[in-house]
Amino acid sequence: MKVAIIGAGNMGGAIARGLAKGHYIKANEITVSNPSNGKLEALKTEFPDIHTTHSNKEAASDADIVIVAVKPWKMEEVLKPLRLRQPQVLVSVAAGLTFENLAHYVDSEMTIFRVIPNTAISIGASMTLIAARNASDEQTNMLMRLFNEMGMAMLIEEKQFAAATSLTSCGIAYVLKYVQAAMQAGVEMGIKPQDAMKMVAQTVEGAAQLLLHNESTHPALEIEKVTTPGGITIKGINELEHEGFTSAVIKALKASL
């Protein structure tokens, strides 16, 4: 299976690296196109078998899957000249462009996936959202396998994309904002910044793993385990609520729709 990736920026480059490290696509089956040399040369240094080119048409001409990782406003300019047709599969990484938008730039009956990773894809820990149009179960399962190797992939309906993007792509920034705030508190209490960052980051990862490894649990249940009557944790939890923590998180997520 041959894969073309149009765009070697942060997202396109991360996807290329993730695929090359995975088990389903060989590096020599990946072609990445980009207008400038620097990012292509960096990819070749890490993965010499990856093919690189400045020509989008060359990259896409015999590809089974074409992943387009360019800014939304450049999609029409990039896609129309490619004249993609069945049985090729288009994977769009452009936020905000619907299937209806994309169908104007390609064969309207071809298989299209919308894919929204978050920045943790660069370390193989993305929460990736996937929606499908005109896709068989086999094609959908194949794409899920590819992106599950770069973190966790979830198949959702297109109408859920805006809300889910707020939770995942925007949400990673909100989680980091909590980490930053907790670090500041740690520094004020006498802990070195780098030590505080590691402590909080590992704590956040631990909390996430508690939820990911037990489908029958819930944040409220895990909180209850560490909030003993009269203890210090419940005092902190109540202070967060007094200061509007839950409301602030809800408002931030809804504001990013």
N, C-alpha and C positions, 0 to 999 in steps of 0.2 A: 504494500500500500504506500503510495507516494503522497507526501504532504507538502504543500506550499504554504509559507507564512509570509504575508505581505506586511512589511513593517518590522523593523528590528529594534524598536524602542523598548521602554521598560517592560511593557506587557508582551509584545511580540518576542522579544529576546528571552524573557522568562519562560514563555511557552515552548520556544525552540529548545532551550536547555532542559526543561522538564521532560519533553518528549524524547530527547536524545538519551537521557538518563534512564528512561523507562524500559519496559519489556516488550511493548507492542509495536513500536516503530523504530527501525534502525536509523542511526545517524545519517547513513548514506542515502536514505529515502526521504530526507528532509531538504528542501530548498528554501532559503530565506532571501527575500529581496528587500532592498533599502536604497534610497537615493544617495546616501553618503557612505564612505568607506569605514569609518572608525568602528561602528558597532558590528559591522560584518567581520572585520578583522579580529575583533575580540571574540566573536563566536568561533571563528576558524581556529583561533589559538587554543580554545578549550576543547573544541570538537572538530578535529581536522577533516572528518568524513562528511560533515555538513556541507552542502552545496550553497554557494552564495552568488548573488547576481544583483545588478542594478535594474534589471528589466522585470517588471511585474508579469508581463506576458510570458516571458521565458519561464519564470517560476511556476506559473499556473497552467501552462499549456497542456502538460500531461499529468497533472496532479489529480489524485482521486479526491483529496480533501483540500480545500483552499481556505485557510484561516486568515481573515483580514483584520489586522490589529492597527488601524489608523484612526485618527480623530474623526468623530461623526461627520463633521462638515467636509471631510475629504472623501467620504465613502463613494459618493456618486462619481467623482472625478477618477477614483481608482477602479471602481467596479465596472463601469460601462465599457471601457476599452477591452476588458478581459473577455467579454462575451461568454460567460460561464454557461454551461449547458449540462443537462442530465447526461450521464449518471454522476457527474461531479457533485460534491457536497460542499455547500458554502457554510462557513462558520464565521459569524460576525461577532467581534468583541467590542463593537461600538455601542456604548450606552445611549439609550433614548431613541434609537432607530428601530421601529417596529418591523415585523415581518412584511406588513403592507408597504412600508417605505422601501425595504430591501428588494421586494419583488419587482419594483419598477426598474431595477438596475441589472437584473439577470432574467433567465428563463423563469417565468412566474410559476411553473410547475415543479421546479427543481427542489431538492431537499435543502432546507435552510435550518441552521441552528443559531440561536442567540446564546452567547456565553458571556457571563460576567464573572470573572475571577476577582479576588482582591489582591492587594500588594504582597500578601504572604505567599503568593504563588512562586515568588523568587527563591523561597527556601522549601518549596514542596509542602506548604501548609495552608493553601488557599481554601476558603469556602467559596466554591464555584457554583453559580446558578446557571441552569441550562433549560432552555425551552426549545421545542421542536416543531417544525412545519413540514408536512409532506414526507415525514421520515418513517421508515419501517422500524419494527422492534429491533431488528438486527443492527440497523444504523444507530439507533438511539443507545443501545447497549454498548456498542463500540465506542461511541463518544464518551459515555459515562465512564467506561474503563480507562480511557486516555486521561481524563481529568481527575479521576479518583487517584491516579498515581501522583498527582501534584497537590494532594490534600484530600478534601472531601467534595464530591459533586452532588448536587441535588436537582432533580428534574421537577420543574414547576410549570404552571400555566403562564402564558405571556402576560395576562392581566395582573399577575402577582409581582411582576418584575420590579416595578417602582418601589413597592413596599419592601421587597426582599433585598433590593440593592441598598436601601437605607439601612437595613439591619446588618449587611455584610460589608459592602464596599465602603460606605460612610461609617458604619459601625466600628470598623477597626480603628478609626481615628478617635472615636469616643472612648473606646477601651484604653487606648494609649494616653488619652487625656486623664483618665483615672490614674493610670500608672504614674504619669508626671506629677499629679497632685499628691499622690501618696509618697512619692519620692521627696517632694518638698517638705512634707510633714516629717519624714524620716530624718532629713537633714536638720530641721529645726530641733529634733529630739536628740541630735548628736551622732547620727549615722553618716558615714561617707556617701556621697552621691552615687558612685558606682556600686557600692555594696547595697544601698537602698534599692537601686534599679533592679539588681539581680534578685533580691528578696521579693520584691513586689511582682516582678515578671514571673518568677517561679510559682508564686502564690496564685497568680491569675491562671497560669497553665494548669496547676493542680486543680483549681476550681472547675476549669473547663473539662478536664479529664474525668472528674467525678460525675459530670452530667453526660458526657459522651459514652462512658463505659457502663452506664446503668440506665436503660430506657424507662425503668419504673420509678426513677427518682424525680425530684423537682427542686429548684433552687430553695424553695421554702423549707423542704425537708432537710437539706444540707445545712441551711442556716440554723435550723432548730437544734442540730447536733452540737453546735458550738456556742449556743446562747444559754448558758446555765443561769438559773434564777439568781438575781443579785450580782451576776458576773460583769466583767468589763466589756464583753462583746455586745451584750444587749444594750449597754449604755451608749456605745458607739453607733449601733444600728438605729436606736431611737433618735440620736442626734442627727443622723443622716435624714431621717424622716422629718424631723422638726425643721430642717433647713431646705426641705423640698427636693431631696435627691431623686426620688422616684418620678416626681412630676417633671423635673428638669430633663431626665433621660427621655421620657415619653415625648416631651415637647421638642427636644433636639431631633429625635428620629422622625417625627411628623413634619418638622420644618425642612427636612432634607428630601422629602418626596418630590 
